[in-house]
Amino acid sequence: MADEDRTRSDARAEDAPTGRPASHRPRTLAAGLNHRTLRRLARTRQRRRRWALEGLGALVCLVVLVAYVGTRSDPESGDGPAGGSGGVPAGATRPTTLPAADGHATDAGPALPGLRPRERPPSPEPSPSTSTPAPPSKKPGASLLSVSRAEVPAEVDLTAVGTRDWMHWGLRGGNSTVRKRSGSGEIVDGGGRGTRVGWDGNQEVIRWSDGAPERADRGSSNGVYTCGVGNGFTLAVAGSGAPRTVQLYAGIWMARGRLDVRLSTGGPVSTLRLEDPYTSQSAQFTIRFELPKDARLVLTWTVEKVFTEHCGNVGLQALALR
């Protein structure tokens, strides 16, 4: 009996080696099933993730293909309205600093520059053509007029350009002028609306060696300007009965300047515009004309629009006649 009792005790010990009741053993089996299930779920998630990445890659390839096809169908850069010579004014690569260096105030407000020279503005608002082509032929007794615009050279020699006559403004302030000493006297300053103020910050310089009262200047950056819409300058050149060429050196600061050119004998008015909403810009206007001696070429250079409350203006530096 003792041996039988020990055998039964050993059997019970083997059936419960951990000392826990036999009813806890099925949980170990259940835990093993849960691990297998989790592994299956993990493998399923990995497959789904791989499928998602493959699908995303295919979508990216499709988007790139569509974008490439779209760019191939766009017009060339020079075919649209922004291509060619439209959009930016011809003098955009050489702006000036037209606001006064002395900071004088006018009825349009103080001259306070907002940007440094030669900063590049965005394209301005569209404006009419910058040039009026010359007529193909001239009838006997008829007047001749053509107007164009170009970039101002870095240095202008009035003695060389104005072989017949020339005039410079602003050397000694807003009311200062210098003329060709032995000129023809055909250039007339007709005044204009607004207060003239002197300035000395132009990027292009003007020199001469035959002036009066200032005999010579090696390189003046001076000029005059006037602020406010409707204000500006009126100039005239007398006819001589022969073909003549006028070079007008002028500019704007945070404004749109309008140049109207007409003949006193009648006919259409030629209009050119120069605009920069953000900083300053200068231009060389070339006017070719032919008038009898009792007629005049009339130029009006005025502020058509301002882009600042601080003295948006037009400026005037020189005029040469040959």
Disulfide bonds with the S-S distance in Angstrom:
Cys227-Cys311 1.52
